[in-house]
Amino acid sequence: MNVDNCKGCGRLKLKKPGHLFCADCMSAQSDDLRKIKEYILRHPLATVLDIHREAGVPIKAIHDFIRDDRVQYR
């Protein structure tokens, strides 16, 4: 059986091409992404720190989403 460690939490997961995270971490990422997008829509001039404080999303996650072009920011 092909297993791998989740990039997010380190737990074992089934190895699938293109999937670096387990289902729980993917769900958490999806929730964080939704929170970020909703906050930016309501506050278009918000900084990363504002998003972190008000939406409760870790700064590293915000930077990762911006770097991966999953969030259009300014």
N, C-alpha and C positions, 0 to 999 in steps of 0.2 A: 504494500500500500504506500503510495507516495504522500508523505506528509512534509510540512514545512512549518516554520515558526511565523506567527503574525508579526508584521513590521510594527504594529501599534502596541500590542500588549505582550507579545512573546509567547502566547499560548500556541499549542499545536493546532494546525488546521490542515485540511486536505489541500494538496498542491494543485492549483489550477493556473493555466497560463494567463498572465495579466492581472491576477488577483494577489495582492501583497498582504491584504488584511483579512481577518476573520469576519464573520457576519456581524458580530457585536460592534467591532470597531468601524466597519463600513456603515452601520446604522448610526453610530455616534457622529461620524464624519458627515453624513447626510444631514443630520440635525444641526450640526454646527454651520454647515454651508447655508442651510435655510435661514438660520438666525442672522448670519452675516448679511445675506442678500436682503432680507427684510429690513434690517437696521439701515443699510446703505440707501435703500429706497426712501425711507423716511427721513434720513439725515445724510444727504449727498455730500456734505462737506466734512463729515466725520473723519477723524484720524484713526489709525490702527489702535491707538490706546483707548480712544472713545469706544470703539467697537468692542474691544476686550472688556472694558469696565461695564458697559451697559448690556451687552449681549451675553457676556459670560463665556466667551470663546477664548481659548489660550492664544497668546500672541503668535507662537510658533505655527499654530494651525492656520491663522489668518495669513501669515507670510507664505506658508506652503500653498494655500489656495490661490493667492495672487501669483506666485511663481509658476504654478501649474496652469495658469489662465482659466481657472474655474470661477474666479471673481474678477469682474472688471472694476477697477478702482481708479478713480480720477482719470 
